[in-house]
Amino acid sequence: MKGIHTITSLLICFSLINPAIAENIYKVKNISQGKSLQLKKYPSKKSKTLVALPHDASWMIRRDRRRKVINKVVWRKVQWNKHQGWVSAYYLASDAMASRQARQRRICLRDKKIKLKVCCGYSVADRRRPYQHIPILAVRNIAVGGSLILQSNPWGGKKLVALPHDATWIADLGKRKKRLDGSLWANVRWSGKTGWLNMAKLRADSATTLIGDRKRKLCALPAR
């Protein structure tokens, strides 16, 4: 199950309303796996950090028509989920896949033959899967601008991705492991990556769980 940085309703709304915006969707580049890119409140390295963007963040909507050049650094104003701020253009690349998905959603929403508009953008592969209740978790106890590292195993291993301080849509896969220090770790999936997170940094997100369950029920294709 995808995480929040793959598609939120807010981003979909922007991309569907304005075709020009949909053609200006970015993703992060030049950031090492497991590291983050800071989204700044103003176009300055010294400005307040609004959120730490994962190394593979996508669906970043361009929110300015002109770039700003300050001290030889080119800045772009973008929106990622509910956060709107500035990043250096050096770390941005055009997100062709997201742009295609945005166009496909616009076509789906305008198609009068399609009644369940909530399913626009829901992949055929996902619709063919039998309905399954998936508890959703969200990050807690992480300072604004900080990150929670998704690890390949509870004892360390590879750093898969840095989740932002307000990340949700973390699918709980049900497995738990207890470390020698007494901490309990959960096996989860976020943004297409499966790994482990410290339960002390997670909370149940009942509202998002209901949204996901409802969509899977509505969009599931009839069994053959």
VEXDREN-2710 file (C-alpha; in Angstrom, 1 decimal):
% VEXDREN-2710
k/r/px/py/pz
1/MET/0.0/0.0/0.0
2/LYS/1.4/3.4/-1.0
3/GLY/2.3/6.1/1.5
4/ILE/1.1/9.6/1.7
5/HIS/3.9/11.0/-0.7
6/THR/2.5/8.9/-3.6
7/ILE/-0.9/10.7/-3.7
8/THR/-2.9/12.7/-1.3
9/SER/-6.4/14.1/-2.1
10/LEU/-5.0/17.6/-1.9
11/LEU/-2.4/17.0/-4.5
12/ILE/-4.9/15.2/-6.8
13/CYS/-7.2/18.2/-6.4
14/PHE/-4.6/20.7/-7.5
15/SER/-3.5/18.5/-10.5
16/LEU/-7.0/18.0/-11.7
17/ILE/-8.2/21.5/-11.4
18/ASN/-5.3/23.1/-13.3
19/PRO/-3.8/21.2/-16.3
20/ALA/-0.9/23.7/-16.3
21/ILE/0.0/22.8/-12.7
22/ALA/-0.3/19.1/-13.5
23/GLU/2.4/19.5/-16.1
24/ASN/4.7/21.0/-13.4
25/ILE/5.1/18.1/-11.0
26/TYR/8.5/17.4/-9.5
27/LYS/10.2/14.7/-7.6
28/VAL/13.3/14.8/-5.4
29/LYS/16.8/14.0/-6.9
30/ASN/20.4/14.2/-5.7
31/ILE/19.5/13.0/-2.1
32/SER/21.0/9.8/-0.8
33/GLN/18.7/6.9/0.2
34/GLY/17.6/7.3/3.8
35/LYS/18.4/11.0/3.8
36/SER/16.0/14.0/3.6
37/LEU/15.6/17.3/1.7
38/GLN/14.5/20.2/3.8
39/LEU/11.4/22.2/2.6
40/LYS/12.0/25.8/3.7
41/LYS/9.4/28.4/4.6
42/TYR/11.4/31.0/2.6
43/PRO/14.0/30.7/-0.1
44/SER/16.9/30.6/2.3
45/LYS/19.1/27.9/3.8
46/LYS/18.6/29.7/7.2
47/SER/14.8/29.7/6.9
48/LYS/12.6/27.5/9.1
49/THR/12.2/23.9/7.9
50/LEU/8.6/23.0/7.4
51/VAL/9.1/19.3/6.6
52/ALA/11.9/16.9/5.7
53/LEU/11.2/15.4/2.3
54/PRO/12.1/11.8/1.7
55/HIS/14.9/11.1/-0.8
56/ASP/12.4/9.7/-3.2
57/ALA/9.5/12.2/-2.6
58/SER/7.3/12.7/-5.6
59/TRP/4.0/14.6/-6.5
60/MET/5.6/17.9/-5.6
61/ILE/3.4/20.6/-7.3
62/ARG/5.1/23.7/-8.5
63/ARG/3.5/26.8/-6.9
64/ASP/5.4/29.6/-8.6
65/ARG/5.7/30.9/-12.1
66/ARG/9.1/32.3/-11.7
67/ARG/12.2/30.9/-9.9
68/LYS/14.1/32.9/-7.4
69/VAL/17.9/33.2/-7.5
70/ILE/19.4/34.2/-4.1
71/ASN/23.2/34.0/-3.6
72/LYS/23.5/32.0/-6.8
73/VAL/21.0/29.4/-5.5
74/VAL/18.0/28.8/-7.7
75/TRP/14.9/28.2/-5.6
76/ARG/11.5/26.8/-6.5
77/LYS/8.2/27.1/-4.6
78/VAL/6.5/23.7/-4.3
79/GLN/3.7/22.0/-2.5
80/TRP/4.1/18.5/-1.1
81/ASN/1.0/17.1/0.7
82/LYS/-0.2/20.0/2.9
83/HIS/3.2/21.7/3.1
84/GLN/4.1/24.6/0.8
85/GLY/7.6/26.0/0.8
86/TRP/10.9/26.4/-1.0
87/VAL/13.7/24.0/-2.1
88/SER/16.8/24.4/-4.3
89/ALA/16.1/23.5/-7.9
90/TYR/19.2/21.4/-7.8
91/TYR/17.2/18.8/-5.9
92/LEU/14.2/18.8/-8.3
93/ALA/13.5/16.8/-11.4
94/SER/10.3/16.6/-13.5
95/ASP/8.0/13.8/-12.4
96/ALA/6.8/12.4/-15.7
97/MET/5.0/9.5/-14.1
98/ALA/3.0/11.7/-11.7
99/SER/2.1/14.0/-14.6
100/ARG/0.8/11.0/-16.6
101/GLN/-1.2/9.9/-13.6
102/ALA/-2.7/13.4/-13.2
103/ARG/-3.8/13.5/-16.8
104/GLN/-5.4/10.0/-16.5
105/ARG/-7.3/11.1/-13.4
106/ARG/-8.6/14.2/-15.2
107/ILE/-9.9/12.0/-18.0
108/CYS/-11.4/9.6/-15.6
109/LEU/-13.2/12.3/-13.7
110/ARG/-14.6/13.8/-16.9
111/ASP/-15.8/10.4/-18.2
112/LYS/-19.6/10.4/-17.6
113/LYS/-19.6/6.6/-17.9
114/ILE/-17.5/6.2/-14.8
115/LYS/-19.8/6.5/-11.7
116/LEU/-17.3/5.8/-8.9
117/LYS/-15.1/8.8/-9.2
118/VAL/-13.3/7.9/-6.0
119/CYS/-11.7/5.0/-7.9
120/CYS/-10.1/7.3/-10.5
121/GLY/-6.4/6.6/-10.2
122/TYR/-6.8/3.4/-8.4
123/SER/-4.8/0.8/-10.2
124/VAL/-6.4/-2.3/-11.9
125/ALA/-4.0/-4.5/-9.9
126/ASP/-5.2/-3.0/-6.6
127/ARG/-8.8/-3.3/-7.7
128/ARG/-8.4/-7.0/-8.4
129/ARG/-7.1/-7.8/-5.0
130/PRO/-9.6/-9.3/-2.5
131/TYR/-10.7/-6.8/0.1
132/GLN/-8.5/-6.7/3.2
133/HIS/-8.7/-4.6/6.3
134/ILE/-5.4/-2.7/6.6
135/PRO/-4.7/-0.8/9.9
136/ILE/-3.0/2.5/9.2
137/LEU/-0.3/4.0/11.4
138/ALA/1.0/7.6/11.6
139/VAL/4.3/9.0/12.9
140/ARG/4.3/10.7/16.3
141/ASN/6.8/12.2/18.8
142/ILE/9.1/13.5/16.0
143/ALA/9.9/17.2/15.9
144/VAL/8.8/19.3/13.0
145/GLY/11.5/19.0/10.3
146/GLY/12.7/15.7/11.8
147/SER/12.5/12.2/10.3
148/LEU/11.8/8.6/11.3
149/ILE/14.0/6.1/9.6
150/LEU/12.4/3.0/8.1
151/GLN/14.9/0.2/8.6
152/SER/15.3/-3.1/6.8
153/ASN/15.2/-4.9/10.2
154/PRO/14.5/-4.0/13.8
155/TRP/18.2/-4.1/14.8
156/GLY/19.4/-1.6/12.2
157/GLY/20.2/-2.9/8.8
158/LYS/19.7/-0.7/5.7
159/LYS/18.1/2.7/5.9
160/LEU/15.2/2.4/3.4
161/VAL/13.6/5.9/3.6
162/ALA/13.2/8.8/6.1
163/LEU/9.6/9.3/6.9
164/PRO/8.6/13.0/7.7
165/HIS/7.4/14.0/11.1
166/ASP/3.7/13.9/10.1
167/ALA/3.8/10.9/7.8
168/THR/0.7/8.6/7.7
169/TRP/-0.6/5.9/5.4
170/ILE/1.8/3.5/7.0
171/ALA/0.4/0.1/6.5
172/ASP/0.6/-2.1/9.6
173/LEU/1.6/-5.6/8.4
174/GLY/0.9/-7.1/11.8
175/LYS/4.3/-8.5/12.8
176/ARG/6.2/-7.3/15.9
177/LYS/9.7/-7.8/17.2
178/LYS/11.1/-6.9/20.6
179/ARG/14.7/-5.7/20.9
180/LEU/17.0/-6.4/23.9
181/ASP/16.5/-2.8/25.0
182/GLY/12.8/-3.5/25.4
183/SER/11.6/-1.5/22.4
184/LEU/8.9/-2.9/20.3
185/TRP/9.2/-2.7/16.5
186/ALA/6.5/-3.0/13.9
187/ASN/6.7/-4.4/10.4
188/VAL/5.2/-1.9/8.0
189/ARG/4.9/-0.7/4.4
190/TRP/5.2/2.9/3.3
191/SER/5.7/4.4/-0.1
192/GLY/6.3/0.9/-1.6
193/LYS/9.0/0.0/0.9
194/THR/8.6/-2.7/3.6
195/GLY/10.6/-2.4/6.8
196/TRP/10.5/-1.8/10.5
197/LEU/9.7/1.2/12.7
198/ASN/9.8/1.8/16.5
199/MET/6.3/1.5/17.9
200/ALA/7.1/4.3/20.4
201/LYS/7.2/6.7/17.4
202/LEU/3.9/5.5/15.9
203/ARG/0.1/5.9/16.6
204/ALA/-3.0/4.3/15.2
205/ASP/-4.6/6.5/12.6
206/SER/-8.3/5.3/12.7
207/ALA/-9.6/8.1/10.4
208/THR/-7.2/7.2/7.6
209/THR/-7.8/3.5/8.2
210/LEU/-11.5/4.0/7.5
211/ILE/-10.8/6.0/4.3
212/GLY/-8.5/3.2/3.0
213/ASP/-11.0/0.4/3.9
214/ARG/-13.9/2.3/2.3
215/LYS/-12.0/2.9/-0.9
216/ARG/-10.9/-0.8/-1.2
217/LYS/-14.5/-1.9/-0.7
218/LEU/-15.9/0.5/-3.2
219/CYS/-13.3/0.0/-5.9
220/ALA/-12.8/-3.8/-5.7
221/LEU/-13.7/-5.5/-9.0
222/PRO/-16.2/-8.3/-8.9
223/ALA/-14.6/-11.8/-8.4
224/ARG/-14.3/-13.7/-11.6
END
